Amino acid sequence: MNLLRRALLASIGAMIGWKPSSAKEISPDSGEETSSQNEVEESSVTPRHVLCFLGKGRDLSPLSDAASQAIRDFATGFSIDEDYSQAEPDVRMVQSFAVCWDRVEADAWSPADEDAVADHQSVLYVLGPSMAQAETVKVSMLALRLVERLIDAGAVAVKGESAGIAHGLDRWRELIRQGAEAVKAADPLAEQRIGRLAFAKRPLSVPGYLESVGFHLVGLPDVYVPETAGSEREIVAIMDAVADEIAQRGLEPTLKARRASPSFDSTYEPDEFKFNPYGIVKLPK
């Protein structure tokens, strides 16, 4: 994916002007001020989900009512963005979804999904809470449940703005099913992996490397793989393997085994949603 496409991924969030939150936040569970666990000195921001839902009618109430009910039922700390949600089409959506579709998973979206984006008549934005690192997987599973609730309420397309990732409705439903199974099995590693597949984007291009974006939404550093390491699909497999190794074994053992180096030299500014406060793992060239 070229640099222009990567730049376009930030267009909607940048134009709207959402910002990540600082590290000190109100915990959705306790209501007390907390700081993210394993917080790094290089960053004072914490990740949060921003979800975009497209509706088929110019009445936002089916989606907003469903979101409000989900927030009352289970999605503590989430909120509807009343300022930028709109009961009319947004002409930017066709271009935005076009650069955000997941191009890793086979059949991640269909022509019917593209048509739904083109024909949408309303837009609802839902903001997630700022997440301490220890809460990221739990909150990402709640975000998947929220996506399910709004698809059931009539959302015709869904996009994660925090990393710039979109899936078709069938793919969202499959991720939702997998997430529910992982939660039922109390399998945090599976939950983390599914959250990564649902809400992170890969691969994107930076000079000399292909990168992941959005691994911070499940509490992990992003991964840079040299662009000479193979095809895009081979590089994505390496990214995913490194993420799994960090989740299973820890960061330091993974760095040592992979001869990789940690970095906080991000191409994203700290006030961008794509900035990863947990840093970057750079594999050797």
C-alpha positions in Angstrom: 0.0 0.0 0.0 1.6 3.3 -1.0 2.2 6.4 1.1 -0.7 8.3 -0.4 -3.1 5.7 0.6 -1.6 5.6 4.1 -2.0 9.4 4.3 -5.6 9.2 3.2 -6.4 6.8 6.0 -6.1 9.6 8.4 -8.4 12.0 6.5 -11.7 11.5 8.2 -10.4 11.5 11.8 -8.1 14.4 11.1 -10.9 16.5 9.5 -13.2 15.7 12.4 -10.5 16.6 14.9 -10.9 13.8 17.5 -7.9 13.4 19.8 -6.7 10.6 22.0 -6.9 11.1 25.7 -4.1 11.7 28.2 -2.8 8.8 30.3 -4.7 9.9 33.4 -8.4 9.0 32.8 -11.5 8.0 34.6 -11.8 4.3 34.8 -15.1 3.0 33.3 -15.2 0.4 36.1 -14.4 2.4 39.2 -15.0 6.0 38.3 -11.5 6.8 39.7 -8.6 8.5 38.1 -6.2 5.9 36.9 -2.9 5.7 34.9 -2.2 3.1 32.2 -0.3 0.1 33.5 3.2 -0.4 32.1 3.0 3.2 30.9 6.0 4.3 28.9 7.7 7.6 29.6 7.7 8.5 25.9 3.9 9.0 25.8 1.2 10.5 27.9 -1.7 9.4 25.7 -3.8 6.3 25.9 -5.7 4.5 23.1 -9.4 4.7 22.5 -11.8 3.3 19.9 -13.7 5.5 17.5 -16.3 3.6 15.5 -18.2 4.8 12.4 -21.6 3.4 11.5 -23.4 4.1 8.3 -27.2 4.0 8.2 -29.5 3.4 5.3 -32.1 6.1 6.2 -31.9 9.7 7.2 -33.3 9.0 10.6 -30.4 8.4 13.0 -32.7 7.1 15.9 -32.5 3.4 15.0 -28.7 3.4 15.3 -28.4 6.0 18.1 -31.1 4.3 20.2 -29.3 0.9 19.8 -26.0 2.5 20.7 -27.5 4.2 23.8 -29.1 0.9 24.9 -25.8 -1.0 24.4 -24.0 1.7 26.4 -26.5 1.2 29.2 -26.3 -2.6 28.9 -22.6 -3.3 28.7 -20.5 -0.7 26.8 -19.6 1.3 29.9 -17.6 4.4 29.0 -18.6 4.5 25.3 -20.5 7.6 24.1 -22.3 8.9 21.0 -20.5 11.8 19.3 -23.4 14.2 18.9 -21.3 16.8 17.2 -20.2 14.9 14.1 -22.9 12.2 13.7 -25.3 13.4 11.0 -28.7 12.4 9.6 -27.5 12.9 6.0 -24.8 11.3 3.7 -21.2 12.2 4.1 -19.5 12.4 0.6 -16.1 11.5 2.1 -17.3 8.0 3.0 -16.8 6.3 -0.4 -13.2 7.3 -0.5 -12.6 6.7 3.2 -14.0 3.1 3.1 -12.1 2.4 -0.2 -8.7 2.9 1.5 -9.8 1.3 4.8 -11.1 -2.1 3.5 -9.1 -5.0 5.0 -7.1 -6.4 2.1 -5.6 -9.3 4.1 -8.5 -11.5 4.8 -10.0 -13.1 1.7 -13.5 -11.8 0.9 -13.4 -9.3 3.7 -15.9 -7.2 1.9 -18.1 -7.5 -1.2 -19.6 -5.3 -3.9 -22.8 -5.2 -1.8 -20.8 -3.6 1.0 -19.4 -1.0 -1.4 -22.9 -0.3 -2.6 -24.1 0.1 0.9 -21.4 2.7 1.6 -22.2 4.6 -1.6 -25.9 4.6 -0.8 -25.7 5.5 2.9 -27.9 8.2 4.2 -26.7 8.8 7.8 -23.5 8.5 9.9 -23.2 7.7 13.6 -19.9 8.0 15.5 -19.4 6.2 18.8 -16.4 7.1 21.0 -14.8 4.5 23.3 -13.3 5.3 26.7 -9.6 6.0 27.0 -8.0 2.6 27.8 -5.4 1.7 30.3 -3.2 -1.0 28.8 -4.6 -3.7 31.0 -8.1 -2.9 29.9 -7.6 -2.8 26.1 -8.6 -6.4 25.3 -11.7 -6.2 27.5 -12.8 -2.9 26.0 -12.1 -4.2 22.4 -14.3 -7.2 23.0 -17.0 -4.7 24.2 -16.5 -2.7 21.0 -17.2 -5.9 19.0 -20.4 -6.4 20.9 -21.4 -2.8 20.2 -20.7 -3.4 16.5 -23.0 -6.5 16.6 -25.8 -4.5 18.3 -25.7 -1.7 15.7 -25.5 -4.2 12.7 -28.6 -5.8 14.2 -30.2 -2.3 14.4 -29.6 -1.7 10.7 -26.1 -0.3 10.2 -25.1 -1.0 6.6 -21.3 -0.4 7.0 -18.9 -0.2 9.9 -15.4 1.3 10.2 -12.9 1.5 13.0 -11.5 5.1 12.8 -8.7 4.6 15.3 -6.6 2.5 12.8 -8.6 3.1 9.6 -10.0 -0.4 9.2 -13.2 -1.5 7.6 -14.7 -5.0 7.0 -17.9 -6.0 5.2 -20.8 -7.0 7.3 -20.3 -10.7 6.9 -16.7 -10.4 8.0 -17.7 -8.3 11.0 -20.2 -11.0 12.0 -17.5 -13.7 11.8 -15.2 -11.6 14.0 -18.1 -11.0 16.4 -18.7 -14.8 16.6 -15.0 -15.5 17.2 -14.8 -12.9 19.8 -17.9 -14.2 21.7 -16.4 -17.7 21.6 -13.1 -16.5 23.0 -14.8 -14.5 25.8 -17.0 -17.6 26.7 -13.9 -19.7 26.8 -12.1 -17.1 29.0 -9.2 -17.2 26.5 -7.5 -13.8 26.7 -4.9 -14.6 24.1 -7.6 -15.5 21.6 -9.5 -12.3 22.6 -6.4 -10.2 22.0 -5.8 -11.8 18.6 -9.4 -11.3 17.5 -9.4 -7.8 18.7 -6.3 -7.2 16.6 -7.8 -8.7 13.5 -11.0 -6.6 14.0 -9.5 -3.2 14.8 -5.9 -3.0 13.4 -4.8 -2.3 9.9 -1.9 -4.0 8.1 0.2 -3.6 6.1 0.9 0.0 5.5 4.1 1.5 4.1 6.8 3.5 5.7 10.3 4.0 4.2 12.0 0.6 4.1 9.3 -1.2 6.1 5.7 -2.3 6.1 4.0 -1.5 9.4 1.0 -2.5 11.4 -1.3 0.2 12.8 -3.6 -0.2 15.7 -2.0 -3.0 17.8 -2.2 -0.5 20.7 -6.0 -1.1 20.7 -5.2 -4.5 22.3 -2.3 -3.3 24.3 0.6 -4.3 22.0 3.3 -2.4 20.2 3.1 -2.1 16.5 5.4 -4.2 14.3 7.7 -3.0 11.5 8.9 -5.7 9.0 11.5 -4.9 6.3 9.8 -4.5 3.0 12.3 -7.0 1.6 11.2 -9.8 3.9 8.7 -11.2 1.3 5.3 -10.5 -0.3 2.8 -8.4 1.5 0.9 -11.5 2.7 4.2 -13.1 4.0 5.0 -9.8 5.8 1.5 -9.7 7.4 2.0 -13.3 8.6 5.3 -12.2 10.2 3.6 -9.2 11.9 0.9 -11.4 13.3 3.4 -14.0 14.5 5.4 -11.4 16.3 2.3 -10.0 17.9 1.3 -13.4 19.1 4.8 -14.0 20.5 4.7 -10.8 22.5 1.3 -11.7 23.9 2.4 -15.2 24.8 6.0 -14.7 25.9 6.4 -11.0 26.6 8.2 -8.2 24.9 11.8 -8.7 26.0 12.0 -12.5 25.1 10.4 -11.7 21.7 12.9 -8.9 21.0 15.8 -11.2 21.8 14.5 -14.1 19.8 13.7 -12.0 16.8 16.9 -9.8 17.2 14.5 -6.9 17.0 14.8 -3.4 18.5 12.2 -1.4 20.3 11.5 2.2 19.1 9.2 5.1 19.8 10.2 6.9 16.6 6.7 6.9 15.2 5.5 8.5 12.0 2.3 9.5 13.8 2.1 12.4 16.2 1.2 11.7 19.8 -2.2 13.5 19.3 -3.1 11.1 16.4 -5.3 8.0 17.1 -2.8 5.9 15.2 0.1 6.8 17.5 1.0 3.7 19.6 2.0 4.6 23.2 3.5 1.1 23.6 6.0 1.7 20.8 7.2 -0.2 17.8 9.0 -3.5 17.4 11.4 -3.2 14.4 12.6 -6.4 12.9 16.2 -6.3 11.5 16.9 -5.7 7.8 
